[in-house]
C-alpha cells in the first residue's frame, strides 16, 4: 500500500523491489502505485513491459492472476490516458527532434499518438536551419482525449544573393582632391582652348579679308605680315590647350575609375539536412 503522507518514498521502495524481483506480481503493485499518483504514462509503459515478460516454467497461481490483472489495468488505462498527436507541417519529419517535457521521442513515435500525463505539458521542437519551437498544451485529467499539436517551424533568415555596398570614400581624401584638381585643370585648358580658338578664327578672318581685298598691294602685304604672327600664336595655343584639356580629362576619368569600388555580389544559402546544415555560395 502507498503511504499517503510520503507517496514518492513509497513508490521509490516499490521501484527498488521490482528492480530486484523483475516479476509480474511486484510490477503490478508498482503499476497500481503509479496509477494512484496519476502517473498514467508510467503505469501504461510498465504494463506493456509486464505483458511482454515470458511465462516462467511452473509459474504459480499468483503470477497468473497478476498477469490477468495487468491486462485489465492496461485496458482501463487506455480509457483514461490522454494522448498528443503531432501534425508536422514544416520542416519534414526527418529533420525535427521532439521532446515532451523531459522525454525525448524517437523518430518512430512521431506518427503515433503519444501518451501523456494530465497537467501542463510543453512540446519542444528543434531542427537545423529553423528557429526552436515550444508548444504549450494543457491536458485534462481523466479523459482519453487526443490533443493535436501543430508543428510549423519558421526558418532562420539568412542573407541570400545580397548586394554588399562598398564604403563611400571620404570627401577630403587624397583621391578626391586629385580628381577634383584634374577636373579643374581640364576645364581651365578647355576654356583657354575655346577662347584662343575664337580669337584665332577672328584673326584668320582679317587675314583672309586682306588677301582678298581688291586693288590692295603693299599696304595689304604689310597688314598680312602684321596679323600673321598673332594668328600663328593663337592657333598653336588653341591646339595645345585643346589637346591638354582632352588629355587631362581622360587621365582624370581613368584615375577616378581605377579607385572606384564597384558593389560586390555575395550569394550563399543554407540547406537543412538530416545530419546538420550545408552552406553553399560565392563570396
C-alpha positions in Angstrom: 0.0 0.0 0.0 1.1 3.6 -0.7 1.7 5.8 2.3 -0.4 8.9 1.6 1.9 11.0 3.7 5.0 10.1 1.6 3.8 8.8 -1.8 7.1 9.5 -3.5 9.0 7.4 -1.0 6.6 4.6 -1.2 6.8 4.5 -5.0 10.6 4.5 -4.7 10.5 1.5 -2.5 8.2 -0.4 -4.9 10.6 0.6 -7.8 13.5 -0.9 -5.9 11.6 -4.1 -5.1 10.5 -4.6 -8.7 14.1 -3.8 -9.9 15.3 -6.8 -7.8 12.4 -9.2 -8.4 11.5 -8.4 -12.0 8.3 -10.4 -11.7 4.7 -9.7 -12.7 3.5 -9.5 -9.1 5.8 -6.7 -8.0 5.3 -5.0 -11.3 1.6 -5.0 -10.9 1.9 -3.4 -7.4 4.1 -0.7 -8.9 1.5 -0.1 -11.7 -1.1 0.5 -9.1 1.2 2.9 -7.3 1.7 4.9 -10.5 -2.0 4.9 -11.2 -2.8 6.2 -7.7 -0.4 9.1 -8.2 -1.9 9.9 -11.6 1.2 8.8 -13.4 -0.7 7.1 -16.1 2.0 7.1 -18.7 4.5 5.4 -16.3 1.8 2.8 -15.4 0.9 2.0 -19.0 4.6 1.8 -20.1 5.3 -0.6 -17.2 2.2 -2.6 -18.1 3.4 -3.1 -21.7 6.7 -4.4 -20.3 5.0 -6.8 -17.9 2.7 -8.2 -20.6 5.8 -8.9 -22.7 7.5 -10.9 -19.9 7.8 -14.6 -20.8 5.9 -17.2 -18.7 8.4 -19.0 -16.5 8.1 -22.7 -16.0 5.8 -23.8 -13.2 4.5 -20.3 -12.7 2.3 -20.1 -9.6 -1.3 -19.1 -9.5 -0.4 -15.7 -8.0 1.7 -14.8 -11.1 -1.1 -16.0 -13.4 -3.6 -13.9 -11.6 -1.2 -10.9 -11.7 -0.9 -11.2 -15.5 -4.6 -11.1 -15.8 -4.8 -8.0 -13.6 -2.1 -6.3 -15.6 -4.1 -6.8 -18.8 -7.2 -5.5 -17.2 -5.4 -2.5 -15.8 -4.0 -1.7 -19.3 -7.4 -1.8 -20.7 -8.7 0.6 -18.1 -5.7 2.9 -18.6 -6.4 3.2 -22.3 -9.8 4.8 -21.5 -8.2 7.4 -19.1 -4.8 8.2 -20.6 -4.8 11.3 -22.9 -2.5 11.5 -25.9 -0.9 14.0 -28.2 -0.9 13.7 -32.0 1.8 15.6 -33.7 1.0 17.3 -37.0 4.3 18.2 -38.6 3.8 20.8 -41.4 7.3 22.3 -41.6 10.1 21.0 -41.9 10.0 17.3 -42.8 9.7 14.7 -40.1 13.3 13.5 -40.8 14.7 16.9 -39.6 12.8 17.5 -36.4 13.8 16.5 -32.9 10.9 16.4 -30.5 10.8 16.4 -26.7 7.8 16.4 -24.4 8.8 17.9 -21.1 11.9 15.8 -20.3 11.1 12.9 -22.6 12.8 12.7 -26.0 10.8 11.0 -28.6 12.2 8.5 -31.2 11.5 9.1 -34.9 9.1 6.1 -34.9 6.9 7.8 -32.3 6.3 11.0 -34.3 3.5 9.5 -36.4 1.7 7.7 -33.5 -0.4 9.0 -30.6 1.9 9.8 -27.7 0.6 9.1 -24.2 1.0 12.0 -21.7 0.0 12.7 -18.2 -2.5 15.3 -17.3 -1.4 18.8 -16.5 0.6 21.5 -18.3 2.8 19.8 -20.9 5.3 21.5 -23.2 6.4 20.2 -26.6 10.0 21.3 -27.6 10.9 21.0 -31.2 14.3 21.7 -32.9 15.6 21.3 -36.4 18.7 22.5 -38.2 18.1 25.7 -40.1 14.9 26.5 -38.2 14.0 28.5 -35.1 13.4 26.3 -32.0 9.7 25.9 -31.2 7.8 25.5 -27.9 4.2 24.4 -27.9 2.4 24.5 -24.5 -0.5 22.2 -24.1 -2.9 21.9 -21.1 -4.0 18.2 -20.8 -7.2 17.5 -18.8 -7.4 14.7 -16.2 -9.5 11.6 -16.5 -10.0 11.5 -20.2 -8.5 9.7 -23.2 -8.9 12.8 -25.3 -6.4 13.2 -28.2 -4.8 16.7 -28.5 -3.5 17.8 -31.9 -0.1 19.6 -31.8 0.7 21.5 -34.9 4.4 21.9 -35.7 5.1 24.7 -38.2 8.7 25.9 -37.7 10.0 29.2 -39.0 13.2 29.0 -41.0 16.2 31.0 -39.7 16.6 34.0 -42.1 19.9 34.0 -44.0 21.3 36.6 -46.4 20.9 35.3 -49.9 22.1 36.9 -53.1 22.8 40.1 -51.2 24.4 43.3 -52.6 27.3 44.5 -50.3 27.9 48.2 -50.9 31.4 49.5 -50.5 32.1 52.3 -48.1 31.9 55.7 -49.6 35.2 57.5 -49.9 36.0 60.3 -47.6 35.4 63.7 -49.3 38.8 65.0 -48.0 40.8 62.0 -49.2 43.8 62.4 -51.5 41.9 60.5 -54.2 39.1 63.0 -54.2 41.4 66.0 -54.1 43.4 64.7 -57.1 40.2 64.0 -59.1 38.9 67.5 -58.4 42.2 69.0 -59.4 42.2 67.1 -62.6 38.6 68.2 -63.4 39.6 71.8 -62.7 42.7 71.7 -64.9 40.8 70.1 -67.7 38.2 72.7 -67.5 40.8 75.5 -67.5 42.6 74.1 -70.5 39.2 73.8 -72.3 38.3 77.4 -71.6 41.7 78.6 -72.9 41.4 76.5 -76.0 37.9 77.9 -76.6 38.9 81.5 -76.2 42.0 81.2 -78.3 40.2 79.3 -80.9 37.6 82.0 -81.2 40.4 84.7 -81.4 42.3 82.6 -84.0 39.2 82.4 -86.1 38.7 86.1 -86.0 42.3 86.8 -86.8 42.2 84.4 -89.7 39.1 86.2 -91.0 41.1 89.5 -91.0 44.0 88.0 -92.9 41.7 86.5 -95.4 40.0 89.8 -96.0 43.4 91.5 -96.5 44.4 88.9 -99.1 41.2 89.2 -101.0 40.9 93.0 -100.9 40.6 94.5 -104.5 43.4 96.8 -105.5 45.5 96.3 -102.4 49.2 95.9 -102.9 51.9 97.0 -100.5 49.5 98.0 -97.7 47.8 94.6 -97.8 51.1 92.8 -97.5 52.0 94.9 -94.5 48.7 94.1 -92.8 49.0 90.4 -93.5 52.6 90.4 -92.2 51.3 92.2 -89.0 48.4 89.8 -88.4 50.3 86.5 -89.3 52.4 86.0 -86.1 49.3 86.7 -83.9 47.3 84.2 -85.9 50.0 81.5 -85.5 50.3 82.1 -81.8 46.5 81.9 -81.3 46.3 78.8 -83.5 49.1 77.0 -81.6 47.7 78.0 -78.2 44.2 76.7 -79.1 45.6 73.5 -80.4 47.9 72.8 -77.4 45.3 73.8 -74.8 42.6 71.7 -76.5 44.8 68.6 -76.5 45.8 69.3 -72.9 42.1 69.6 -71.9 41.3 66.3 -73.6 44.4 64.5 -72.1 43.8 65.8 -68.6 40.1 64.9 -68.7 40.9 61.4 -70.0 43.5 60.8 -67.3 41.3 62.1 -64.6 38.4 59.8 -65.7 40.8 56.8 -65.8 42.2 57.6 -62.4 38.7 58.1 -60.9 37.5 54.7 -62.3 40.6 52.9 -61.1 40.0 53.9 -57.5 36.2 53.3 -57.5 34.9 50.2 -55.8 32.0 48.5 -57.5 29.3 46.8 -55.5 30.2 43.2 -54.8 27.5 40.5 -55.2 27.5 37.9 -52.4 25.4 34.8 -52.9 25.0 32.0 -50.4 22.3 29.9 -48.7 21.8 27.3 -46.0 20.2 24.0 -46.8 18.9 21.9 -43.8 20.0 18.2 -44.0 19.2 15.3 -41.6 22.8 15.5 -40.3 23.1 19.2 -39.9 23.2 22.1 -42.4 25.1 22.7 -45.7 26.3 26.2 -46.5 26.8 26.9 -50.2 27.5 30.1 -52.1 30.0 32.5 -53.5 32.0 35.2 -51.6 
